[in-house]
Amino acid sequence: MIFIGIFNFIKKYWFIFLLIIVYIVIAGMNLLPRSLNIFKKKQLLIDETPVVVKEIREIGELITAEFYGEVYADLNEFYENLLQTEKDSIYLNPAKYYQRYPGLKNYIEQADNFRAKELEYLKEKENYELYLNDYFQKLEAYRQLEIKLRKDIIAAQSNSERKKLERRLQDLQNKVVQAKENYKNRKKRYNETEKKFVDQRKSFRNKRKKRNLVYIGRGWVKAGVNLKNLTEKEIFIDDNDSLYIHLLIPEPEIIDADINPWFIYTDKKKIKGFELFIAKTGSAFAEDNFTDAEITAVKTICKERLKENAVEKGILKNAKSSAITTLENFFHLLGFDKVKINFKSDDVEVVTVLREAS
Protein backbone atom coordinates (compact mmCIF):
# COMPACT_ATOMS: atom_id res chain seq x y z
CA MET A 1 0.00 0.00 0.00
CA ILE A 2 2.87 2.35 0.81
CA PHE A 3 4.46 1.84 -2.60
CA ILE A 4 1.12 2.42 -4.31
CA GLY A 5 0.71 5.65 -2.36
CA ILE A 6 4.22 6.86 -3.36
CA PHE A 7 3.55 5.94 -6.98
CA ASN A 8 0.28 7.86 -7.04
CA PHE A 9 1.99 10.88 -5.40
CA ILE A 10 4.73 10.94 -8.03
CA LYS A 11 2.16 10.43 -10.78
CA LYS A 12 0.17 13.37 -9.50
CA TYR A 13 3.17 15.74 -9.22
CA TRP A 14 5.27 14.30 -12.05
CA PHE A 15 5.95 17.76 -13.57
CA ILE A 16 7.59 19.03 -10.38
CA PHE A 17 9.79 15.93 -10.17
CA LEU A 18 10.75 16.39 -13.84
CA LEU A 19 11.84 19.97 -13.15
CA ILE A 20 13.95 18.79 -10.21
CA ILE A 21 15.66 16.16 -12.36
CA VAL A 22 16.37 18.70 -15.15
CA TYR A 23 17.79 21.15 -12.57
CA ILE A 24 20.11 18.50 -11.14
CA VAL A 25 21.35 17.58 -14.64
CA ILE A 26 21.98 21.21 -15.61
CA ALA A 27 23.67 21.95 -12.27
CA GLY A 28 25.86 18.89 -12.70
CA MET A 29 26.93 20.18 -16.10
CA ASN A 30 27.94 23.48 -14.39
CA LEU A 31 25.63 25.55 -16.61
CA LEU A 32 23.84 27.46 -13.87
CA PRO A 33 25.04 30.74 -12.32
CA ARG A 34 26.62 30.33 -8.88
CA SER A 35 23.69 32.14 -7.19
CA LEU A 36 21.17 29.56 -8.58
CA ASN A 37 23.34 26.46 -8.21
CA ILE A 38 22.92 24.95 -4.74
CA PHE A 39 25.32 22.15 -5.70
CA LYS A 40 28.13 24.50 -6.66
CA LYS A 41 31.31 24.24 -4.60
CA LYS A 42 31.22 26.91 -1.93
CA GLN A 43 34.08 29.35 -1.40
CA LEU A 44 36.26 28.69 1.60
CA LEU A 45 37.08 32.34 2.13
CA ILE A 46 34.64 35.00 3.25
CA ASP A 47 33.71 36.84 0.09
CA GLU A 48 34.94 40.24 1.23
CA THR A 49 38.03 41.92 -0.23
CA PRO A 50 39.42 43.20 3.13
CA VAL A 51 39.39 39.65 4.51
CA VAL A 52 41.09 38.29 1.40
CA VAL A 53 43.71 41.04 1.60
CA LYS A 54 44.44 40.05 5.20
CA GLU A 55 44.79 36.40 4.21
CA ILE A 56 47.20 37.26 1.37
CA ARG A 57 49.28 39.61 3.50
CA GLU A 58 49.81 36.81 5.99
CA ILE A 59 51.61 34.88 3.26
CA GLY A 60 54.31 37.57 3.52
CA GLU A 61 57.38 37.00 1.39
CA LEU A 62 56.58 34.16 -0.97
CA ILE A 63 59.76 32.33 -2.05
CA THR A 64 59.28 30.99 -5.57
CA ALA A 65 62.82 30.43 -6.89
CA GLU A 66 66.25 29.50 -5.51
CA PHE A 67 69.78 29.61 -6.89
CA TYR A 68 72.91 27.84 -5.69
CA GLY A 69 76.33 28.88 -6.91
CA GLU A 70 80.03 29.45 -6.33
CA VAL A 71 81.83 32.80 -6.57
CA TYR A 72 85.12 34.37 -5.55
CA ALA A 73 86.33 37.82 -4.57
CA ASP A 74 89.62 39.40 -3.55
CA LEU A 75 90.78 42.27 -1.36
CA ASN A 76 92.19 44.36 -4.19
CA GLU A 77 88.77 44.39 -5.80
CA PHE A 78 87.32 45.77 -2.59
CA TYR A 79 90.01 48.47 -2.43
CA GLU A 80 89.25 49.48 -6.02
CA ASN A 81 85.53 49.80 -5.23
CA LEU A 82 86.33 51.71 -2.04
CA LEU A 83 88.42 54.25 -3.95
CA GLN A 84 85.61 54.80 -6.43
CA THR A 85 82.89 55.31 -3.81
CA GLU A 86 84.72 56.94 -0.88
CA LYS A 87 87.81 58.57 -2.39
CA ASP A 88 87.11 62.03 -0.95
CA SER A 89 86.42 60.65 2.52
CA ILE A 90 89.64 58.63 2.45
CA TYR A 91 91.76 61.68 1.62
CA LEU A 92 89.98 63.77 4.28
CA ASN A 93 90.45 61.21 7.04
CA PRO A 94 93.06 58.65 5.92
CA ALA A 95 93.95 57.43 9.43
CA LYS A 96 90.42 56.14 9.97
CA TYR A 97 90.59 53.99 6.83
CA TYR A 98 94.21 52.90 7.15
CA GLN A 99 93.53 51.51 10.61
CA ARG A 100 90.68 49.34 9.40
CA TYR A 101 92.34 48.46 6.10
CA PRO A 102 96.14 48.27 6.58
CA GLY A 103 96.84 47.54 2.92
CA LEU A 104 94.87 50.53 1.63
CA LYS A 105 97.67 53.11 1.97
CA ASN A 106 100.11 51.08 -0.09
CA TYR A 107 97.33 50.25 -2.55
CA ILE A 108 96.60 53.95 -3.11
CA GLU A 109 100.28 54.83 -3.55
CA GLN A 110 100.73 52.07 -6.10
CA ALA A 111 97.50 53.02 -7.84
CA ASP A 112 98.47 56.72 -8.07
CA ASN A 113 101.91 55.87 -9.39
CA PHE A 114 100.53 53.47 -11.98
CA ARG A 115 97.76 55.88 -12.95
CA ALA A 116 100.36 58.54 -13.80
CA LYS A 117 102.15 56.08 -16.06
CA GLU A 118 98.86 54.95 -17.57
CA LEU A 119 97.85 58.53 -18.42
CA GLU A 120 101.22 59.10 -20.03
CA TYR A 121 100.79 55.99 -22.14
CA LEU A 122 97.19 56.82 -23.10
CA LYS A 123 98.29 60.25 -24.28
CA GLU A 124 101.03 58.69 -26.40
CA LYS A 125 98.54 56.18 -27.78
CA GLU A 126 96.11 58.93 -28.73
CA ASN A 127 98.87 60.89 -30.50
CA TYR A 128 99.97 57.77 -32.34
CA GLU A 129 96.43 57.03 -33.53
CA LEU A 130 96.10 60.60 -34.80
CA TYR A 131 99.44 60.24 -36.58
CA LEU A 132 98.29 56.99 -38.23
CA ASN A 133 95.10 58.58 -39.43
CA ASP A 134 97.05 61.50 -40.93
CA TYR A 135 99.67 59.18 -42.43
CA PHE A 136 97.19 56.96 -44.28
CA GLN A 137 95.26 59.98 -45.55
CA LYS A 138 98.52 61.44 -46.84
CA LEU A 139 99.45 58.17 -48.57
CA GLU A 140 96.08 58.07 -50.29
CA ALA A 141 96.50 61.68 -51.47
CA TYR A 142 99.98 60.81 -52.81
CA ARG A 143 98.57 57.80 -54.65
CA GLN A 144 95.84 59.84 -56.31
CA LEU A 145 98.36 62.53 -57.30
CA GLU A 146 100.74 59.91 -58.71
CA ILE A 147 97.97 58.49 -60.91
CA LYS A 148 97.19 61.97 -62.23
CA LEU A 149 100.85 62.79 -62.94
CA ARG A 150 101.37 59.55 -64.86
CA LYS A 151 98.33 60.33 -67.01
CA ASP A 152 99.60 63.88 -67.58
CA ILE A 153 103.03 62.57 -68.61
CA ILE A 154 101.46 60.30 -71.21
CA ALA A 155 99.35 63.18 -72.54
CA ALA A 156 102.23 65.73 -72.54
CA GLN A 157 102.53 67.70 -75.80
CA SER A 158 106.26 68.42 -75.56
CA ASN A 159 109.47 66.99 -74.11
CA SER A 160 109.94 69.96 -71.77
CA GLU A 161 106.47 69.56 -70.35
CA ARG A 162 107.01 65.80 -69.98
CA LYS A 163 110.32 66.28 -68.12
CA LYS A 164 108.75 68.82 -65.82
CA LEU A 165 105.99 66.37 -64.94
CA GLU A 166 108.51 63.56 -64.45
CA ARG A 167 110.47 65.70 -61.97
CA ARG A 168 107.26 66.35 -60.04
CA LEU A 169 106.56 62.59 -60.04
CA GLN A 170 110.06 61.88 -58.74
CA ASP A 171 109.65 64.44 -55.94
CA LEU A 172 106.33 62.83 -55.04
CA GLN A 173 107.90 59.36 -54.92
CA ASN A 174 110.68 60.71 -52.67
CA LYS A 175 108.01 62.11 -50.32
CA VAL A 176 106.31 58.71 -50.22
CA VAL A 177 109.60 57.00 -49.36
CA GLN A 178 110.30 59.58 -46.64
CA ALA A 179 106.77 59.25 -45.22
CA LYS A 180 107.12 55.48 -45.01
CA GLU A 181 110.51 55.81 -43.30
CA ASN A 182 109.03 58.24 -40.76
CA TYR A 183 106.17 55.81 -40.20
CA LYS A 184 108.58 52.96 -39.42
CA ASN A 185 110.46 55.09 -36.88
CA ARG A 186 107.24 56.36 -35.31
CA LYS A 187 105.82 52.86 -35.08
CA LYS A 188 109.03 51.58 -33.49
CA ARG A 189 108.92 54.29 -30.81
CA TYR A 190 105.29 53.59 -30.07
CA ASN A 191 105.90 49.83 -29.82
CA GLU A 192 108.67 50.51 -27.32
CA THR A 193 106.35 52.77 -25.30
CA GLU A 194 103.61 50.16 -25.40
CA LYS A 195 105.95 47.38 -24.27
CA LYS A 196 107.21 49.54 -21.43
CA PHE A 197 103.66 50.22 -20.28
CA VAL A 198 102.74 46.52 -20.47
CA ASP A 199 105.73 45.73 -18.25
CA GLN A 200 104.73 48.49 -15.83
CA ARG A 201 101.19 47.15 -15.66
CA LYS A 202 102.47 43.63 -15.06
CA SER A 203 104.75 44.91 -12.29
CA PHE A 204 101.84 46.86 -10.79
CA ARG A 205 99.64 43.76 -10.71
CA ASN A 206 102.42 41.62 -9.26
CA LYS A 207 102.91 44.13 -6.44
CA ARG A 208 99.23 43.90 -5.62
CA LYS A 209 99.46 40.12 -5.46
CA LYS A 210 102.07 40.36 -2.72
CA ARG A 211 99.36 41.32 -0.24
CA ASN A 212 96.00 39.92 -1.19
CA LEU A 213 93.13 37.97 0.27
CA VAL A 214 90.91 35.76 -1.90
CA TYR A 215 87.83 33.86 -0.74
CA ILE A 216 85.67 31.34 -2.56
CA GLY A 217 82.04 31.54 -1.53
CA ARG A 218 79.38 28.87 -2.01
CA GLY A 219 75.82 29.76 -1.12
CA TRP A 220 72.23 30.31 -2.15
CA VAL A 221 69.93 33.09 -3.27
CA LYS A 222 66.16 33.15 -2.79
CA ALA A 223 63.75 35.23 -4.86
CA GLY A 224 60.03 35.75 -4.76
CA VAL A 225 57.25 38.28 -4.29
CA ASN A 226 56.53 40.39 -1.24
CA LEU A 227 52.80 40.37 -0.48
CA LYS A 228 52.99 42.15 2.88
CA ASN A 229 51.93 45.53 1.51
CA LEU A 230 49.11 44.39 -0.76
CA THR A 231 46.06 46.70 -0.67
CA GLU A 232 42.39 46.42 -1.58
CA LYS A 233 43.03 48.42 -4.76
CA GLU A 234 45.23 45.59 -6.00
CA ILE A 235 42.64 42.83 -5.61
CA PHE A 236 39.41 42.34 -7.55
CA ILE A 237 36.88 39.63 -6.62
CA ASP A 238 33.76 38.79 -8.64
CA ASP A 239 31.37 35.96 -7.67
CA ASN A 240 28.36 36.88 -9.85
CA ASP A 241 28.86 33.90 -12.15
CA SER A 242 31.86 31.90 -11.00
CA LEU A 243 34.16 32.94 -8.18
CA TYR A 244 36.95 34.99 -9.79
CA ILE A 245 39.96 36.74 -8.24
CA HIS A 246 42.44 39.05 -9.96
CA LEU A 247 45.60 40.14 -8.17
CA LEU A 248 48.09 42.87 -9.01
CA ILE A 249 51.33 42.00 -7.21
CA PRO A 250 54.88 43.44 -7.06
CA GLU A 251 57.60 42.27 -9.39
CA PRO A 252 59.77 39.43 -8.00
CA GLU A 253 62.87 40.51 -6.08
CA ILE A 254 65.83 38.99 -4.29
CA ILE A 255 64.47 38.24 -0.84
CA ASP A 256 67.49 36.63 0.77
CA ALA A 257 71.06 35.56 0.01
CA ASP A 258 73.59 33.94 2.27
CA ILE A 259 76.80 31.97 2.43
CA ASN A 260 76.74 29.77 5.50
CA PRO A 261 79.87 28.45 7.26
CA TRP A 262 79.13 25.08 5.68
CA PHE A 263 77.58 24.77 2.25
CA ILE A 264 77.32 20.98 2.64
CA TYR A 265 77.97 19.20 5.93
CA THR A 266 77.37 15.47 6.10
CA ASP A 267 79.28 12.47 7.35
CA LYS A 268 80.33 11.64 3.80
CA LYS A 269 80.77 15.12 2.36
CA LYS A 270 81.95 18.41 3.84
CA ILE A 271 82.11 21.56 1.70
CA LYS A 272 82.70 24.94 3.32
CA GLY A 273 80.58 27.94 2.46
CA PHE A 274 83.58 30.30 2.64
CA GLU A 275 86.91 28.82 1.72
CA LEU A 276 90.17 30.75 1.98
CA PHE A 277 91.88 30.49 -1.39
CA ILE A 278 94.76 32.99 -1.14
CA ALA A 279 96.13 34.86 1.87
CA LYS A 280 99.38 36.67 1.09
CA THR A 281 100.46 39.31 3.56
CA GLY A 282 103.70 40.29 1.83
CA SER A 283 105.33 40.57 5.23
CA ALA A 284 105.82 38.58 8.42
CA PHE A 285 104.98 41.61 10.58
CA ALA A 286 101.67 41.53 12.42
CA GLU A 287 100.71 44.98 11.16
CA ASP A 288 100.50 43.58 7.65
CA ASN A 289 98.11 40.77 8.59
CA PHE A 290 94.47 41.02 7.56
CA THR A 291 91.96 42.73 9.82
CA ASP A 292 88.39 41.60 10.48
CA ALA A 293 87.19 44.54 8.39
CA GLU A 294 89.20 43.36 5.38
CA ILE A 295 87.96 39.78 5.73
CA THR A 296 84.35 40.94 6.08
CA ALA A 297 84.70 43.23 3.06
CA VAL A 298 85.84 40.37 0.80
CA LYS A 299 83.08 38.08 2.05
CA THR A 300 80.50 40.81 1.42
CA ILE A 301 81.63 41.07 -2.21
CA CYS A 302 81.15 37.30 -2.51
CA LYS A 303 77.55 37.62 -1.36
CA GLU A 304 76.85 40.50 -3.74
CA ARG A 305 78.42 38.60 -6.62
CA LEU A 306 76.33 35.56 -5.79
CA LYS A 307 73.18 37.69 -6.15
CA GLU A 308 74.44 39.14 -9.42
CA ASN A 309 75.10 35.65 -10.79
CA ALA A 310 71.64 34.53 -9.72
CA VAL A 311 70.04 37.42 -11.61
CA GLU A 312 72.19 36.71 -14.69
CA LYS A 313 71.08 33.07 -14.59
CA GLY A 314 67.41 34.15 -14.62
CA ILE A 315 66.30 33.68 -11.01
CA LEU A 316 63.85 36.62 -11.23
CA LYS A 317 62.31 35.26 -14.43
CA ASN A 318 61.90 31.84 -12.82
CA ALA A 319 60.48 33.44 -9.69
CA LYS A 320 57.89 35.26 -11.78
CA SER A 321 56.56 32.18 -13.56
CA SER A 322 56.64 30.13 -10.35
CA ALA A 323 54.78 32.87 -8.45
CA ILE A 324 51.95 32.75 -10.97
CA THR A 325 51.67 28.96 -10.73
CA THR A 326 51.90 28.92 -6.92
CA LEU A 327 49.30 31.62 -6.37
CA GLU A 328 46.93 30.15 -8.94
CA ASN A 329 47.07 26.75 -7.20
CA PHE A 330 46.70 28.41 -3.80
CA PHE A 331 43.52 30.29 -4.69
CA HIS A 332 42.05 27.31 -6.52
CA LEU A 333 42.40 25.35 -3.29
CA LEU A 334 40.60 28.15 -1.45
CA GLY A 335 37.61 27.77 -3.76
CA PHE A 336 38.22 30.30 -6.51
CA ASP A 337 37.31 29.00 -9.96
CA LYS A 338 39.24 31.61 -11.93
CA VAL A 339 42.54 33.20 -10.88
CA LYS A 340 44.49 35.86 -12.76
CA ILE A 341 47.86 37.23 -11.66
CA ASN A 342 49.40 40.42 -13.05
CA PHE A 343 52.57 42.22 -12.04
CA LYS A 344 52.65 45.95 -11.41
CA SER A 345 55.21 46.71 -14.10
CA ASP A 346 53.14 44.80 -16.69
CA ASP A 347 49.55 45.84 -16.05
CA VAL A 348 49.23 48.52 -13.38
CA GLU A 349 45.68 49.65 -14.21
CA VAL A 350 43.95 46.32 -14.83
CA VAL A 351 42.39 45.91 -11.40
CA THR A 352 41.17 49.51 -11.30
CA VAL A 353 39.45 49.14 -14.65
CA LEU A 354 37.79 45.87 -13.64
CA ARG A 355 36.61 47.33 -10.34
CA GLU A 356 35.00 50.29 -12.11
CA ALA A 357 33.38 47.99 -14.64
CA SER A 358 31.77 45.99 -11.88
C-alpha positions as CSV (number, residue, x, y, z in Angstrom):
1,M,0.0,0.0,0.0
2,I,2.9,2.3,0.8
3,F,4.5,1.8,-2.6
4,I,1.1,2.4,-4.3
5,G,0.7,5.7,-2.4
6,I,4.2,6.9,-3.4
7,F,3.5,5.9,-7.0
8,N,0.3,7.9,-7.0
9,F,2.0,10.9,-5.4
10,I,4.7,10.9,-8.0
11,K,2.2,10.4,-10.8
12,K,0.2,13.4,-9.5
13,Y,3.2,15.7,-9.2
14,W,5.3,14.3,-12.1
15,F,5.9,17.8,-13.6
16,I,7.6,19.0,-10.4
17,F,9.8,15.9,-10.2
18,L,10.7,16.4,-13.8
19,L,11.8,20.0,-13.2
20,I,14.0,18.8,-10.2
21,I,15.7,16.2,-12.4
22,V,16.4,18.7,-15.2
23,Y,17.8,21.1,-12.6
24,I,20.1,18.5,-11.1
25,V,21.3,17.6,-14.6
26,I,22.0,21.2,-15.6
27,A,23.7,22.0,-12.3
28,G,25.9,18.9,-12.7
29,M,26.9,20.2,-16.1
30,N,27.9,23.5,-14.4
31,L,25.6,25.6,-16.6
32,L,23.8,27.5,-13.9
33,P,25.0,30.7,-12.3
34,R,26.6,30.3,-8.9
35,S,23.7,32.1,-7.2
36,L,21.2,29.6,-8.6
37,N,23.3,26.5,-8.2
38,I,22.9,25.0,-4.7
39,F,25.3,22.1,-5.7
40,K,28.1,24.5,-6.7
41,K,31.3,24.2,-4.6
42,K,31.2,26.9,-1.9
43,Q,34.1,29.3,-1.4
44,L,36.3,28.7,1.6
45,L,37.1,32.3,2.1
46,I,34.6,35.0,3.2
47,D,33.7,36.8,0.1
48,E,34.9,40.2,1.2
49,T,38.0,41.9,-0.2
50,P,39.4,43.2,3.1
51,V,39.4,39.7,4.5
52,V,41.1,38.3,1.4
53,V,43.7,41.0,1.6
54,K,44.4,40.1,5.2
55,E,44.8,36.4,4.2
56,I,47.2,37.3,1.4
57,R,49.3,39.6,3.5
58,E,49.8,36.8,6.0
59,I,51.6,34.9,3.3
60,G,54.3,37.6,3.5
61,E,57.4,37.0,1.4
62,L,56.6,34.2,-1.0
63,I,59.8,32.3,-2.1
64,T,59.3,31.0,-5.6
65,A,62.8,30.4,-6.9
66,E,66.2,29.5,-5.5
67,F,69.8,29.6,-6.9
68,Y,72.9,27.8,-5.7
69,G,76.3,28.9,-6.9
70,E,80.0,29.4,-6.3
71,V,81.8,32.8,-6.6
72,Y,85.1,34.4,-5.6
73,A,86.3,37.8,-4.6
74,D,89.6,39.4,-3.5
75,L,90.8,42.3,-1.4
76,N,92.2,44.4,-4.2
77,E,88.8,44.4,-5.8
78,F,87.3,45.8,-2.6
79,Y,90.0,48.5,-2.4
80,E,89.2,49.5,-6.0
81,N,85.5,49.8,-5.2
82,L,86.3,51.7,-2.0
83,L,88.4,54.3,-4.0
84,Q,85.6,54.8,-6.4
85,T,82.9,55.3,-3.8
86,E,84.7,56.9,-0.9
87,K,87.8,58.6,-2.4
88,D,87.1,62.0,-1.0
89,S,86.4,60.6,2.5
90,I,89.6,58.6,2.4
91,Y,91.8,61.7,1.6
92,L,90.0,63.8,4.3
93,N,90.5,61.2,7.0
94,P,93.1,58.7,5.9
95,A,93.9,57.4,9.4
96,K,90.4,56.1,10.0
97,Y,90.6,54.0,6.8
98,Y,94.2,52.9,7.2
99,Q,93.5,51.5,10.6
100,R,90.7,49.3,9.4
101,Y,92.3,48.5,6.1
102,P,96.1,48.3,6.6
103,G,96.8,47.5,2.9
104,L,94.9,50.5,1.6
105,K,97.7,53.1,2.0
106,N,100.1,51.1,-0.1
107,Y,97.3,50.2,-2.6
108,I,96.6,54.0,-3.1
109,E,100.3,54.8,-3.5
110,Q,100.7,52.1,-6.1
111,A,97.5,53.0,-7.8
112,D,98.5,56.7,-8.1
113,N,101.9,55.9,-9.4
114,F,100.5,53.5,-12.0
115,R,97.8,55.9,-13.0
116,A,100.4,58.5,-13.8
117,K,102.2,56.1,-16.1
118,E,98.9,54.9,-17.6
119,L,97.8,58.5,-18.4
120,E,101.2,59.1,-20.0
121,Y,100.8,56.0,-22.1
122,L,97.2,56.8,-23.1
123,K,98.3,60.2,-24.3
124,E,101.0,58.7,-26.4
125,K,98.5,56.2,-27.8
126,E,96.1,58.9,-28.7
127,N,98.9,60.9,-30.5
128,Y,100.0,57.8,-32.3
129,E,96.4,57.0,-33.5
130,L,96.1,60.6,-34.8
131,Y,99.4,60.2,-36.6
132,L,98.3,57.0,-38.2
133,N,95.1,58.6,-39.4
134,D,97.0,61.5,-40.9
135,Y,99.7,59.2,-42.4
136,F,97.2,57.0,-44.3
137,Q,95.3,60.0,-45.5
138,K,98.5,61.4,-46.8
139,L,99.4,58.2,-48.6
140,E,96.1,58.1,-50.3
141,A,96.5,61.7,-51.5
142,Y,100.0,60.8,-52.8
143,R,98.6,57.8,-54.7
144,Q,95.8,59.8,-56.3
145,L,98.4,62.5,-57.3
146,E,100.7,59.9,-58.7
147,I,98.0,58.5,-60.9
148,K,97.2,62.0,-62.2
149,L,100.9,62.8,-62.9
150,R,101.4,59.6,-64.9
151,K,98.3,60.3,-67.0
152,D,99.6,63.9,-67.6
153,I,103.0,62.6,-68.6
154,I,101.5,60.3,-71.2
155,A,99.3,63.2,-72.5
156,A,102.2,65.7,-72.5
157,Q,102.5,67.7,-75.8
158,S,106.3,68.4,-75.6
159,N,109.5,67.0,-74.1
160,S,109.9,70.0,-71.8
161,E,106.5,69.6,-70.3
162,R,107.0,65.8,-70.0
163,K,110.3,66.3,-68.1
164,K,108.7,68.8,-65.8
165,L,106.0,66.4,-64.9
166,E,108.5,63.6,-64.4
167,R,110.5,65.7,-62.0
168,R,107.3,66.3,-60.0
169,L,106.6,62.6,-60.0
170,Q,110.1,61.9,-58.7
171,D,109.6,64.4,-55.9
172,L,106.3,62.8,-55.0
173,Q,107.9,59.4,-54.9
174,N,110.7,60.7,-52.7
175,K,108.0,62.1,-50.3
176,V,106.3,58.7,-50.2
177,V,109.6,57.0,-49.4
178,Q,110.3,59.6,-46.6
179,A,106.8,59.2,-45.2
180,K,107.1,55.5,-45.0
181,E,110.5,55.8,-43.3
182,N,109.0,58.2,-40.8
183,Y,106.2,55.8,-40.2
184,K,108.6,53.0,-39.4
185,N,110.5,55.1,-36.9
186,R,107.2,56.4,-35.3
187,K,105.8,52.9,-35.1
188,K,109.0,51.6,-33.5
189,R,108.9,54.3,-30.8
190,Y,105.3,53.6,-30.1
191,N,105.9,49.8,-29.8
192,E,108.7,50.5,-27.3
193,T,106.4,52.8,-25.3
194,E,103.6,50.2,-25.4
195,K,106.0,47.4,-24.3
196,K,107.2,49.5,-21.4
197,F,103.7,50.2,-20.3
198,V,102.7,46.5,-20.5
199,D,105.7,45.7,-18.3
200,Q,104.7,48.5,-15.8
201,R,101.2,47.2,-15.7
202,K,102.5,43.6,-15.1
203,S,104.7,44.9,-12.3
204,F,101.8,46.9,-10.8
205,R,99.6,43.8,-10.7
206,N,102.4,41.6,-9.3
207,K,102.9,44.1,-6.4
208,R,99.2,43.9,-5.6
209,K,99.5,40.1,-5.5
210,K,102.1,40.4,-2.7
211,R,99.4,41.3,-0.2
212,N,96.0,39.9,-1.2
213,L,93.1,38.0,0.3
214,V,90.9,35.8,-1.9
215,Y,87.8,33.9,-0.7
216,I,85.7,31.3,-2.6
217,G,82.0,31.5,-1.5
218,R,79.4,28.9,-2.0
219,G,75.8,29.8,-1.1
220,W,72.2,30.3,-2.1
221,V,69.9,33.1,-3.3
222,K,66.2,33.2,-2.8
223,A,63.8,35.2,-4.9
224,G,60.0,35.7,-4.8
225,V,57.3,38.3,-4.3
226,N,56.5,40.4,-1.2
227,L,52.8,40.4,-0.5
228,K,53.0,42.2,2.9
229,N,51.9,45.5,1.5
230,L,49.1,44.4,-0.8
231,T,46.1,46.7,-0.7
232,E,42.4,46.4,-1.6
233,K,43.0,48.4,-4.8
234,E,45.2,45.6,-6.0
235,I,42.6,42.8,-5.6
236,F,39.4,42.3,-7.5
237,I,36.9,39.6,-6.6
238,D,33.8,38.8,-8.6
239,D,31.4,36.0,-7.7
240,N,28.4,36.9,-9.8
241,D,28.9,33.9,-12.1
242,S,31.9,31.9,-11.0
243,L,34.2,32.9,-8.2
244,Y,36.9,35.0,-9.8
245,I,40.0,36.7,-8.2
246,H,42.4,39.0,-10.0
247,L,45.6,40.1,-8.2
248,L,48.1,42.9,-9.0
249,I,51.3,42.0,-7.2
250,P,54.9,43.4,-7.1
251,E,57.6,42.3,-9.4
252,P,59.8,39.4,-8.0
253,E,62.9,40.5,-6.1
254,I,65.8,39.0,-4.3
255,I,64.5,38.2,-0.8
256,D,67.5,36.6,0.8
257,A,71.1,35.6,0.0
258,D,73.6,33.9,2.3
259,I,76.8,32.0,2.4
260,N,76.7,29.8,5.5
261,P,79.9,28.5,7.3
262,W,79.1,25.1,5.7
263,F,77.6,24.8,2.2
264,I,77.3,21.0,2.6
265,Y,78.0,19.2,5.9
266,T,77.4,15.5,6.1
267,D,79.3,12.5,7.3
268,K,80.3,11.6,3.8
269,K,80.8,15.1,2.4
270,K,81.9,18.4,3.8
271,I,82.1,21.6,1.7
272,K,82.7,24.9,3.3
273,G,80.6,27.9,2.5
274,F,83.6,30.3,2.6
275,E,86.9,28.8,1.7
276,L,90.2,30.8,2.0
277,F,91.9,30.5,-1.4
278,I,94.8,33.0,-1.1
279,A,96.1,34.9,1.9
280,K,99.4,36.7,1.1
281,T,100.5,39.3,3.6
282,G,103.7,40.3,1.8
283,S,105.3,40.6,5.2
284,A,105.8,38.6,8.4
285,F,105.0,41.6,10.6
286,A,101.7,41.5,12.4
287,E,100.7,45.0,11.2
288,D,100.5,43.6,7.7
289,N,98.1,40.8,8.6
290,F,94.5,41.0,7.6
291,T,92.0,42.7,9.8
292,D,88.4,41.6,10.5
293,A,87.2,44.5,8.4
294,E,89.2,43.4,5.4
295,I,88.0,39.8,5.7
296,T,84.4,40.9,6.1
297,A,84.7,43.2,3.1
298,V,85.8,40.4,0.8
299,K,83.1,38.1,2.0
300,T,80.5,40.8,1.4
301,I,81.6,41.1,-2.2
302,C,81.2,37.3,-2.5
303,K,77.5,37.6,-1.4
304,E,76.8,40.5,-3.7
305,R,78.4,38.6,-6.6
306,L,76.3,35.6,-5.8
307,K,73.2,37.7,-6.1
308,E,74.4,39.1,-9.4
309,N,75.1,35.7,-10.8
310,A,71.6,34.5,-9.7
311,V,70.0,37.4,-11.6
312,E,72.2,36.7,-14.7
313,K,71.1,33.1,-14.6
314,G,67.4,34.1,-14.6
315,I,66.3,33.7,-11.0
316,L,63.9,36.6,-11.2
317,K,62.3,35.3,-14.4
318,N,61.9,31.8,-12.8
319,A,60.5,33.4,-9.7
320,K,57.9,35.3,-11.8
321,S,56.6,32.2,-13.6
322,S,56.6,30.1,-10.3
323,A,54.8,32.9,-8.4
324,I,52.0,32.7,-11.0
325,T,51.7,29.0,-10.7
326,T,51.9,28.9,-6.9
327,L,49.3,31.6,-6.4
328,E,46.9,30.2,-8.9
329,N,47.1,26.7,-7.2
330,F,46.7,28.4,-3.8
331,F,43.5,30.3,-4.7
332,H,42.0,27.3,-6.5
333,L,42.4,25.4,-3.3
334,L,40.6,28.2,-1.5
335,G,37.6,27.8,-3.8
336,F,38.2,30.3,-6.5
337,D,37.3,29.0,-10.0
338,K,39.2,31.6,-11.9
339,V,42.5,33.2,-10.9
340,K,44.5,35.9,-12.8
341,I,47.9,37.2,-11.7
342,N,49.4,40.4,-13.0
343,F,52.6,42.2,-12.0
344,K,52.7,46.0,-11.4
345,S,55.2,46.7,-14.1
346,D,53.1,44.8,-16.7
347,D,49.6,45.8,-16.0
348,V,49.2,48.5,-13.4
349,E,45.7,49.7,-14.2
350,V,44.0,46.3,-14.8
351,V,42.4,45.9,-11.4
352,T,41.2,49.5,-11.3
353,V,39.4,49.1,-14.7
354,L,37.8,45.9,-13.6
355,R,36.6,47.3,-10.3
356,E,35.0,50.3,-12.1
357,A,33.4,48.0,-14.6
358,S,31.8,46.0,-11.9
